Amino acid sequence: MCFSSGEFTRSWRAGATALLHHIMKLTFRDALGAAFILAMCAMCVRLGFWQLDRLEQRRARNAVVLAGMRQAPRAIDAALVAEMRRDPARLAYRRVVAHGRYLPAAEIVLRGRVEGGRPGVHLATPLLLEDGSVLLVNRGWVPAADAVTPRERPGPSAGTVAVEGILQEVPTTEDRGGRSISARGDTAYRRLDRGEARARLGARVLPMYLQLLGGTRAARSLPVAVPPPPLDEGPHLGYAIQWFSFALIGVVGLFVLLRRRGGVRS
């Protein structure tokens, strides 16, 4: 059964108005308790609609991801580089092929990554493109017992390479990626950050990074390619139903309580 936000809100207000009419007949203590229950029910309804909004956002993101993944890979050229600098958000999840040379000395370690229940890190390696721009490439996961310092750190291929993956926007974070230095002196970040990338690589670095797709390396070799984002709808619908159920339980419980105290005439 489908219902709109407006219809549900009107029904809720009508029921709440009727209950408030009977609450006026109660003692101050009982009325205070009833008002608290109604406030909690209203909060549950609001949280339910919030989860429905999250569901719509998830569906919209899934549509963008699916559309980008279905397109044929586009080679990164001067026009695409200019587009990435102008409006990176519009190119999110777009499949591309990049040609260039890795700069392993400037590699960025992203800590706290898990693969199959095992702790590790992601390796984001700059790729120097033919026009001089730099594109960060998330080459994938490698194990690290402390989720900071990788046990193995396989280097990228030498010389000019062609890599395929999906574009993701490099965010701007308040903590500049959450930089940390381990006891061994290794620098790692919680996430990529646009400002920190520019500080390390200069203005030539692009505001997007390339997430390599699986299948670009031999099976079980390191780094392990990061899978594309899941296209499920998440738990939002279930959470919305739970919040609406809590609100309904509260209203029904309050009604039963009022009847037992004689607040509602038979």
C-alpha positions in Angstrom: 0.0 0.0 0.0 1.4 3.4 -1.0 0.9 6.6 0.9 2.4 10.0 0.6 4.2 12.0 3.2 1.3 14.6 3.2 -1.4 12.0 3.7 0.5 10.3 6.5 1.2 13.6 8.2 -2.5 14.7 8.0 -3.7 11.4 9.5 -1.1 11.6 12.2 -2.2 15.2 13.1 -5.8 14.2 13.2 -5.1 11.3 15.6 -2.8 13.4 17.7 -5.5 16.2 18.0 -8.1 13.6 19.2 -5.7 12.3 21.8 -4.8 15.7 23.0 -8.5 16.5 23.5 -8.7 13.5 25.9 -5.4 14.3 27.5 -6.8 17.6 28.7 -9.1 15.7 31.0 -6.2 13.9 32.7 -4.2 14.9 35.8 -1.1 17.0 35.2 1.2 14.0 35.8 -0.7 11.7 33.4 -0.9 14.5 30.8 2.8 15.1 31.0 3.4 11.4 30.4 1.0 11.3 27.5 2.7 14.4 25.9 6.1 12.7 26.2 4.8 9.6 24.5 3.3 11.7 21.6 6.6 13.6 21.3 8.5 10.3 21.0 6.0 9.0 18.5 6.4 12.2 16.4 10.2 11.8 16.5 9.8 8.1 15.3 7.7 9.3 12.4 10.2 11.9 11.4 13.0 9.3 11.6 11.0 7.0 9.4 10.6 9.7 6.7 14.3 10.4 7.1 15.1 6.8 6.3 12.8 6.9 3.3 14.8 10.0 2.1 18.0 8.0 2.6 16.5 5.2 0.5 15.7 7.6 -2.4 19.3 9.0 -2.2 20.7 5.4 -2.3 18.6 4.6 -5.3 19.7 7.7 -7.1 23.3 6.9 -6.4 22.8 3.4 -7.6 21.4 4.7 -10.8 24.5 6.9 -11.3 26.9 4.1 -10.6 25.1 1.7 -12.9 24.9 4.2 -15.7 28.7 5.0 -15.4 29.6 1.3 -15.2 27.6 0.4 -18.3 29.3 3.0 -20.5 32.3 2.0 -22.6 35.6 3.1 -21.1 36.7 6.5 -22.2 40.3 7.4 -22.6 41.5 10.2 -20.5 42.5 13.1 -22.9 42.9 16.8 -22.6 39.1 17.4 -22.9 38.3 14.9 -20.1 41.1 16.4 -17.9 39.5 19.8 -18.3 36.1 18.4 -17.5 37.4 16.7 -14.4 38.9 20.0 -13.1 35.7 21.9 -14.0 33.0 19.6 -12.6 34.4 16.4 -11.0 31.1 15.4 -9.3 29.5 14.9 -12.8 32.1 12.3 -13.7 31.8 10.2 -10.6 31.7 6.4 -11.4 32.6 7.0 -15.0 34.7 4.2 -16.5 38.0 5.4 -18.0 41.3 4.2 -19.3 44.4 6.2 -18.2 47.8 6.1 -19.9 50.8 7.3 -18.0 53.8 6.5 -15.7 53.5 5.7 -12.0 55.3 7.8 -9.4 55.8 5.2 -6.6 57.9 7.5 -4.4 54.8 9.7 -3.8 52.5 6.8 -3.0 49.8 7.5 -0.3 48.9 4.8 2.2 45.2 4.7 3.3 45.0 3.0 6.7 42.2 1.0 8.3 41.0 -1.0 5.3 39.5 -4.5 5.6 39.5 -7.3 3.0 37.8 -10.6 3.9 37.9 -9.8 7.6 41.7 -9.1 7.4 43.2 -5.7 8.3 45.2 -3.8 5.8 45.7 -0.6 3.8 44.9 0.8 0.4 47.8 2.0 -1.9 47.0 5.2 -3.8 49.8 5.8 -6.3 50.1 8.9 -8.5 50.0 8.3 -12.2 51.7 11.0 -14.4 49.6 11.4 -17.5 50.9 12.3 -20.9 49.8 16.0 -20.5 51.6 16.4 -17.2 48.5 16.0 -15.0 48.7 13.7 -12.1 45.9 11.2 -11.3 45.8 9.3 -8.1 45.2 5.6 -8.6 43.8 3.4 -5.8 45.7 0.2 -6.8 44.0 -1.8 -4.1 44.4 -3.6 -0.7 47.4 -5.1 0.9 47.6 -6.8 4.3 48.8 -4.9 7.4 48.6 -6.4 10.9 48.1 -3.0 12.5 46.0 -1.7 9.6 48.7 1.0 9.1 52.0 -0.5 8.0 51.7 -2.9 5.1 53.5 -6.2 5.5 54.1 -6.2 1.7 54.1 -3.2 -0.6 54.2 -4.4 -4.2 55.4 -1.7 -6.5 53.5 -0.7 -9.6 54.5 -1.6 -13.1 57.4 0.4 -14.5 57.3 2.4 -17.6 54.2 3.6 -19.5 51.0 1.7 -18.4 47.3 1.6 -19.3 45.0 1.2 -16.4 41.2 1.0 -16.4 38.9 1.8 -13.5 36.1 4.1 -12.3 36.6 7.7 -11.4 35.8 8.9 -7.9 36.0 12.5 -6.6 38.7 13.3 -4.1 36.9 14.9 -1.1 37.9 17.9 0.9 38.0 16.9 4.6 38.2 19.0 7.7 41.2 17.0 9.0 43.1 16.9 5.7 42.7 13.2 5.4 43.4 12.3 9.0 47.2 12.1 8.7 49.0 9.9 11.2 52.6 8.7 11.7 53.2 5.2 13.0 55.9 4.2 15.5 58.1 3.2 12.6 57.8 6.6 11.1 55.4 5.6 8.3 52.8 8.2 7.2 49.2 7.0 6.6 45.9 8.7 6.0 42.4 7.8 6.9 41.1 9.0 3.5 42.2 10.9 0.5 42.0 14.7 0.8 42.2 17.2 -2.1 44.2 19.8 -0.1 46.7 17.3 1.1 47.1 15.8 -2.4 47.9 19.2 -3.7 50.4 19.9 -0.9 52.2 16.6 -1.8 51.9 16.6 -5.6 51.3 20.2 -6.6 48.5 21.9 -8.5 48.8 19.5 -11.4 47.0 16.7 -9.3 43.5 16.1 -10.5 40.5 16.4 -8.1 39.5 12.8 -8.9 41.1 9.4 -8.4 40.9 6.2 -10.3 39.7 3.1 -8.6 41.1 0.1 -10.4 38.6 -2.5 -11.4 39.0 -6.2 -10.5 40.6 -8.3 -13.1 43.5 -6.0 -13.9 45.9 -8.2 -12.0 46.2 -12.0 -11.6 43.9 -13.7 -9.2 45.0 -13.5 -5.5 47.9 -11.2 -6.4 48.6 -8.0 -4.4 47.3 -5.4 -4.3 43.7 -6.8 -4.3 41.5 -4.5 -6.4 38.7 -2.7 -4.5 35.3 -3.9 -5.7 32.8 -1.3 -7.0 30.3 0.1 -4.5 27.3 -2.3 -3.8 24.1 -1.6 -5.7 21.7 -2.8 -3.0 19.2 -0.5 -1.3 20.7 -0.9 2.1 18.7 -1.2 5.3 16.8 2.1 4.9 13.4 0.6 4.1 13.6 -1.8 7.0 14.6 1.0 9.4 11.7 3.2 8.1 9.2 0.4 8.8 10.7 0.0 12.3 10.4 3.7 13.1 6.8 3.8 11.8 6.0 0.7 13.8 7.4 2.3 17.0 5.2 5.3 16.4 2.1 3.1 15.9 2.9 1.1 19.0 3.2 4.3 21.0 -0.1 5.7 19.8 -1.9 2.4 20.4 -0.4 2.0 23.8 -1.4 5.6 24.8 -4.9 5.0 23.6 -5.1 1.8 25.7 -3.7 3.7 28.7 -6.3 6.5 28.3 -9.1 4.0 28.1 -8.0 2.2 31.3 -7.8 5.6 33.1 -11.2 6.6 31.9 -9.9 9.3 29.6 -11.8 7.9 26.6 -15.5 7.3 26.9 -16.7 4.0 25.5 
